[in-house]
Amino acid sequence: MPPLDVVLTSWTPTWPALVLLTTAAMLYARGLRAALQRRIRWPWRRTLTFALGLGSFAVLSFGFTGVYSHDLRWVFTLKITSYLFIVPLLVTAGKPLTLARETLGPAGTARLDRFLAHPVMRVLSNTVVAALLGLGIFTLFLTPLFHPLRTDPFWDMALTVLVPLTGMLMVVPIIEDASSKAVSALIVVEFIYVFIELVADAVPGIMMRVSPQILDGAMQGLTGHPGWLPGPLRDQQLAGDLLWFLAEIVDVPLIILMFVRFARSDRNEARSYDSLTDEQHEALSREHLNARTYPQGPP
């Protein structure tokens, strides 16, 4: 493992990360300012978790992981896994969409809702689709594409932007209040698929750990630092250990959040039924019975 002074003193500028970080911070600060002007009480813990999310993204991008992710498989795996799971969890816990809806006004909220309701966004923001995208990224670690992913500057820029956004797409429907409008039955199906996918995330890590061969075919490692530099095979094993461990650890809060989402949706549905009048209950019952009696429609 690297010595502490190497971890603390390693730093590199990453322009895509800086642009993404600055944009997110400015938009959230603008929302906080608007909330203050409108005298909207915004919990400080949401601002704190959002700041922690941006801070973790900055450390991953500019610090030790940003410097050595091109050369060491385990460092790259740590960065990408944290991009996908940890950063989105912290950022989304700050409820940026909720803040936007409360401060943009009717016109701004309508534009935001239209953007989120676009067919492309609806497909990408489906929790199952986003989770499968994450699994697809980890599967590439088992192929020769793993080497260009961590060494090519273009892919470094693309992954810096796309991986955190993919994580956001997976986490936002679970945490944000708008997700409670989903139907409970659909959430159950979604939960089953997401649970299977989250468990499957560990498979690439296990295969990297037990494989006796260098899966990406790159035998040349980083030169220098002989005291802590692992060999190519040991580097791959450490990457598998990290992917296996982090993928399973992060499963726990995501599964808990899915349960919370289901409970919230079920409670909202119960309230909507309780608010119906006797006539509305009777109309729903009649419609349900007609559907069972005439599945193709009444004669």
N, C-alpha and C positions, 0 to 999 in steps of 0.2 A: 504494500500500500504506500502511497506517496507520503512524504513527511509533511508535517503541519505547515512549515514555512512555504513549501511549494503550493499547497492548497490556498493559503491566505494571500500570497503575493502574485498568483497567476491572474492575468487580466487581459482581455482583448476587446476592441470595439466591434460591434456587430450592428450594422446599419439597419437591416430589416427589423431586428429586435428593438432597436432604439425607436424606430418610427412607430411600430405597433405599441410599444410601451407608452410613448409620449401621447399618442392619439387616445388610447384608453384612459390615461390619467386625466387628460384635458376634458374629455367628454364627461367623465364622472365628476370632476371638479365643477364643471358647468352645471351639472344636475344638482349638486349640493348647493351651489350658489342660488339657483332658482328655487330650491326648496326653502332656503333661508329667507329669501325675499317673499315667498308666499306663506311663510310661517308654517311650513309643513315639518312636523317633527320626524326626523330621520334617525333611527337608532345608531348610536356610535359604533356598536359592534359590527354592523354591516360595513361601515366605512373602514374599520380596522381589518376585517377579513379581506376586503377588496384590496387594501394596501398591501397586506401580506401576500396575496396572490401576485400582484405586480412585482413585489419585492423578490419573491421566489423566482419569477420569470427572469428578472434582471440578473440575479445571482447565477442562474443556470446558463444564461446567454453570455454574460460578460466575464464570469469568474472561471474557476478551474475547469468546470465541465465544458465551457465554451472554448477554452484553449486546447484541451487535450482530446476532445471528442473526435477530432479527425484522425487521431493516431491510435487511440485505445478503444477497443470494442466495449469494454465495461463502462467507460465514461460516456460514450455515445448512448449506450442503452439506458444509463441512469438519466441522461438529459431528456431523451425522447419519452421515456416512461413518465417522468415527472411532468413534462409538457402535456402529456395526454391525460393524466389523472389528477395530479396534485394541484397544478396551477388552475385548471378549470374549476375544481371544487372550491378553492378559496375565492377566486374571482366571482363565481356565480353566487356564492354565499353572501356577497355584497349586494345582491338583488339589483343589478344595473338596469334590467328591463323594467322592473317595478318603479325604480327611481325615474326612468324616462317617461313612463306613462303618467306619473303623478306631476311631472314638471313641464312637459312639452306643450300642454294645452290641447284643445280638441283637434286642431289642424295637424299638429305634430304627431299626436297619438294616432290619428287616422292614417297618416303616412307610414308610421312604424308598423301598424297592424296590416296595412296593405303589403308592405315588404315581407313581413313574416308569413302572410297568407299566400304569397306567390307559390305556385306549384313546385318549383325547384326547392325553395326553402322548406316547404312542408315535407318534401321527401327527405332532404338532408337532415332536417331537425327531428325526424323520427328516431327515437332512441335506439331501435333495433338497427337501422341503417348506419347510424353513427358508430355504434358498437362494432358492427361488422367492418367498418373502415379501420377502426383501431386494430382489430384482429388481423386485417390484411397487411397493415404496416408491420406488425410483429412477425408475420409469416415471411416477409421479405428478409428478415434476419437469418433465415435458414438457407438462403440462396446466394449465389455470387453477386447479386445486386447489393448485398449488404456493404461491400467495399466501396462502390461509388456513392452510395447513400451517405456515408460518413466522411468521404474524402473530397467529393466534387463540390466546388463552391456554389454552383447553381442549386444542387439539392440541399445544401446547407441552408440557403436562403429560403427555399420553398418549404422545407420541413419546419423552419423556425416560425413561419406564419401559419401553415396549414395544420400542423399537429395540434397546437393549442386551440385553434378554431374547431377542429374535429372533436376535441374533448369538450369544448363549450356546447357543441350541438348535442352531445350525449348527456351532459349534466343539466343544461338549462331546463328541458322539459320536466325533469325530476324535481328541481328546487324551486323554480319560479312559480308564483301564485297562479299564473295563467294555466299551468298544467293541470290544476285541480278541476278544470272543466271537462276533462276527458271522461269517457264512460268507463265505469268500473270494470266491466267485462273486458274491454280492450286493454285496460291497464294490466289485468291478470295475464292475458296472452303476451303482452309486451314484457312483463316481468319474467315470464318463463324463458322467452328467447334471450333476454339480456342476461339472466342468470347463467344460462348455458354458455353464452359467449364469454362472460367474465371468467368462468371456470376454464374455458378453452384458451384464454390468454396465457395460462401457465404452460401450455403444451410446447410452444416454441422455446420457452426458457428451459424446460426439462430436456428437450432435444439438444439444445446448445450445451447443456451441462454434461450430458452423458456421451455425446458424440466423440469418437476418438480421432476425428478428422477436422481440419480447418474448413468450415463450411463455405466461407467466402473466397477461399483460395488464395488469400493474401498472406504470405509467409513473412514478409518484411515488416517489422514493427518499428516503433520509435527508437531512435538511437540516443544514447546518453542515459543519465540517471540509472546506472546499473544496479544501484542498491534497491530500488523499488519497482523497476520496470519488469512486468511479467512477460513470459514468452507468449507466442501466438496462441498456443493451445490453452494455456492457463488464462490468458486474456479472454478467450471465448468462454471458458468455464465460469469465470467471474461474471461475465455478461449474462450468461444463463442463470446464475444464482440470483443476480439482481432482478432480472425480468420475472423470474418465478416468484421471488419474494414480494416485490412491489405489486405485481398483478394480483396476487392473492390478498395482500394486506388492504389494498384499496377496494377490493370487492366488498368488504364489510360495510363501510359507510354508504356505498352506493346501494347495496341491498336494503339497508335500513331506510334510506331515503325513498326507495321504491315502495316499501311497506307504508311509510308515512304518506306518500302520495296516494296510495290506494285507500287508506283510511280516510283521508281528506275528501277524496272523490265520493266515497261511499256515504260519508256524512252529508255532503252537499246534496246527493241524490235523495237521501232520506228526508232532508228538509224540504226539497222541492215537492215531494209527494205529500208531505204533511200540510203544505200550504194550499193544496188543491181543495176545491169545494166538493160537496157530495155529488153535484151534477157532473163535475169534471171527472171524478173517480168513476162514476157510472159510465161516462162516455169512453174512458180509457178501457174499462172492463169489456164493454160491448165491442170495441174495436179489436181487442185481443181475442175475444171469442170468435168473432167473424173471421179473423185471420187463421185461427186454428181449424174452423169448420170449412172455410173456402180458401185453401192456400193459393189458388190461382185467381182469386177474386170472386165475388158473388155472382151467381148465374143470372 
